[in-house]
Amino acid sequence: QMQLVESGGGLVRTGGSLRLSCVASGRPSNNYAMAWFRQAPGLERDFVAGINWSTGSTYYAVSVKGRFTISRDIAKNTVSLQMNDLKPEDTAVYYCAADRDAHGGAVSVALARFDYWGQGTQVTVSS
């Protein structure tokens, strides 16, 4: 059972930046993909960005492409999300997730594919 612990959320003004981090309790194998999802009040949990642990291939939601960057640190079992040019619509609880069966360098965007979840960290962007 893998545990994921997020950190780095907070309150920032429009146009500001935040960096989220997620530490995994064990080393993800080469079959893993890691991702960030977010959920705003009253809305569904949506894919934000993902990275294949083996290949480093990345994938982004259209709404964040060019503003957010996902990366991994294999030595530290950590995946990070650098968020720049933040907007009020980015306000949400952000969740780290792990897919333990992501073969072929793939990154799934489907919530149901992910096996492990962190507790979430709040990001609030004021206008």
Secondary structure by P-SEA (a helix, b strand, c coil): cbbbbbcbbbbbcccbbbbbbbbbccccccccccbbbbbcccccccccccccccccbbbbcccccccbbbbbcccccbbbbbbcccccccccbbbbbbbccccccccccccccccccccbbbbbbcc
